[in-house]
Amino acid sequence: MPNEVEIKFRVADVPILEQRLCDAGFHVVTPRTHELNMLYDFGNGRLRKAGQLLRLRQYGQKWTLTHKARGSTGIHKTRIETETQVADGEKMHEILLALGLVPKFLYEKFRAEWTDGRGHVVVDETPIGNLAEIEGQPDWIEQIAATLGVNRKQYITQNYAQLFRDWKQHTRSHAENMTFKAVRSG
């Protein structure tokens, strides 16, 4: 099973980051596209307690089901990730419900994907701020982070659910999900 190795970092200025990516030889794989994610778990939180994640994602018109196993966090976040394309996301949702899984957390963002052929950088515009992820081999991540002017103190290894919980605590928001509408209303 393939390992996902990544770091996130906050982005103060998306156009400046995009220019740095171009200067470093990256090109856009997918332009800025809306993404909607639903995390599922059993009612007792069995997956979360085991450090696992089950996500159904709609990215533009494409649907993907992803399982992430418990990982390890050091300088980078490393997890085994298994995913597959889904022809009909709404039917997949119904299957997950029939299996006893329930939606636990909804989050959205606008994502642009970039590559240099060796790894990926994604730029996420979220309701709680702009972030980017560098995903690839650990040495490559370090090289690209340095090229982009990101130092290790800026690395974030939390997932979006954890980042949202931290944001809620800091802002005292009542939003239950990380959607643009919920965050504006919360």
N, C-alpha and C positions, 0 to 999 in steps of 0.2 A: 504494500500500500504506500502511496506517495506521501511524503512528509510535506507539510506546509510550514515554511520558515518565513517569518515576517516581523516587521516592526511598523508601528504607526508613529506619526508625528503631527503636531498642529501646524497649520498653514495660515500664515498671516495675510498673504497676498497670492491668490491663485494665478493671476497672469505672470507674476515674477517667477513662480515655480515652473509654470509651463515653458517660459523662456529658457530657464536653466535646463529643463529636460531636453528641449530642442538643441541647445548648445552642447549637451552631452551626447547627442546622437540618437536620442529617442524619437519615436514616431507614434502617432495616435493609432491605437488598434480599434478602439470604440470611442466615438465622441461622447460628450456629456449626454448621459441617458438616465432617465428616471429608473430607480430601483426600489422595489418594495419587498421587505423580508418579514417572514413570520417564523418565530421560534416556537417549537412544540415540545411538550413534555407530558409525562403522565401526571395525574392529579396530585400524586405524592411527591413530585419533583425528583423522581428517580434518576433521570438523565442528568439534571443539573448537579445533584449530589454526587454523581459518579464522574463529574467533570466532563460530561459529554454534551453535545449540541446537535439538534436536528433542526434544519432550516429549509423552508420552502421559499425560493426567491423568484420574483418576476423582475427581469432586467430587460426593459423594452418589451418586446413580444416573446422573449425566451424565458422558459421556466426551468429551474434547476432544484433538485433535492440534494441536500448536503448533510452528511454526518461527519462530525469532528470528534475524535476520541480525546480522552484526557491527554493533555500535553505537558510539556515542561517549559518553564520560563526561566531564562537566564538573561543574557543580553538581548536575545531574540526569543520570540515565541515560536515553539515548534509543536506541531500536532499532526497526527495522521488524519488526512482528509480524504473522504470518499464521496464522490458526487456523480450524478447522472442527470442527463436532460430529461425533462418530463414534457410529454406532448400536451397535456391538459392540466394546468395547475389547479383549477377548481375541482376536478375529479380527484386529483391527488390529495387535496385538502379533505375531501369526503372520505377517502380511504384512511387517512391518518386519524380522522375522528372515529371511524368505525373500529379502528384498532385500539381505541381507548386513549389516544393522545389528544391533548387540548392545546389551543393556541395560548401561549404565555406572554409573548412580547412581540409587538409590531414596530418595525422601524423602517424609515425610508431615507433616501438620499439621492442626489444626482451624482453619478460616477462617470469619470472618463478614465479609460485604460491606455497606458503607454507601455512601450517595450523598446529595448535595444537589441532584442534577439536572445539575450541571456537570462532575463528576468522581467518582472513587471513592476511598474509604479502605477498606482491608481490614485486619483484625486477625487475625494469625496466631499461634496457640499452637503452638510447635514443640518438638521434643525438646531443642533447644539454647537455648531462651528465647523470650520473646514479642517479636514484631516487628510493625510496621504498615507499610503502603505507602500512599503518596499518589500517585495516578495521574491525570493530566489535563494541561491546558495549563500551561506553566512559570509564568506569572504567578499562576494559580490555585493551583498547588502551593505557591508562596511564601506566598500569603495564608492558605491553610489551615494550613500548618505554623506560621505565627505565631499563628494563632487557637488552635491546639492546644498552644502553648508549646514548639514544637520549633525549635531554632535550627540554623543551617547546620553547625555543628560536630558535630551529632548525625546528619546525613545519612549514609546508607549507600547506595552504588551497586553493591555486590557482589550477585551472585546467590546462591541458597541453597547451591549446590555450593561456591562460594568461601568463603562464611561457615562451612560445615561443615569445610572443610579448615583454616581458621584456628582454629576451635574445637578440632579434633582436636590440632593442634600445641600449643595453649595447655594443654589438659587431659591430653594424652598418651593419649587414648582410642584403643582399638584398633577401635572401631566402623567398619565399612566403608560403612554407609548411615545416613542421618539418619532412622531410624525410632525410635519410642519404645522398642521392644523392644531394638534394637541398641545404642542409647545407654545403656540401663540395664545391659546385659550387658557393654558394651565397656569 
